[in-house]
């Protein structure tokens, strides 16, 4: 049996990742592909406990240092890969993950100031050479993303309460990641109707795996 493909979705708040991973899952399943949908932080029972530690206490905004956040994200990721991602890929399933390592680079690195080389060392230590086959980066102006997240009525998330400057750094981070990794990353203008964004993503899938 051939190994499945690992596809990650990245972007700032309200960029439409959750919407698009579901649309892509439906599209692939209609083509007969077996898909496992997952997310970070979390994605397996043990890793979800770490998600709760990171995101479950918005009243304690800033209680973790950026270094500690970074370590917890990689600890959760290690467990998620071992429990869910790697077993699914080796059984031939395609795995679609809502956020992965690029989020740590954008949020803890670009926006929170953790040195990129330290994140890279940690990535290498925790993941070795494991990385996505394709990363879809959804790009959207910060104001539009935050307004979408607010209209969904869940703007209490610990990261959604950060400053606009923080969110702009996250966006710049993702744009830089896309520019530096043109083979792995596919940048999508997410400031369009969901069906139009989905069509762009399907093109990227066909180009890479078709
Ligand atoms: N984080 C980190 O710091 N370091 C890490 O290593 C990792 C994560 C892995 C996880 O939050 C937080 O953890 C995240 C970064 C940090 N920061 N935040 N917040 P999460 O998983 O709870 O939330 P999220 O990943 O940011 O997703 P989100 O804010 O829920 O947004 P989304 O998934 O990108 O968007 P959506 O839910 O699909 O859409 C949002 C709303 O817009 C919804 O009402 C949709 O119906 C609507 N929508 C979607 N697409 C469109 C279009 N095209 N037009 C108009 N409206 C749309």
Boltz pocket constraint, residues with backbone or C-beta under 6 A from the ligand:
constraints:
  - pocket:
      binder: B
      contacts: [[A, 11], [A, 12], [A, 13], [A, 14], [A, 15], [A, 16], [A, 17], [A, 18], [A, 19], [A, 20], [A, 40], [A, 41], [A, 55], [A, 73], [A, 98], [A, 99], [A, 100], [A, 101], [A, 102], [A, 103], [A, 104], [A, 105], [A, 107], [A, 108], [A, 148], [A, 149], [A, 151], [A, 152], [A, 157], [A, 159], [A, 160], [A, 190], [A, 191], [A, 192], [A, 193], [A, 194], [A, 195], [A, 197]]
      max_distance: 6.0
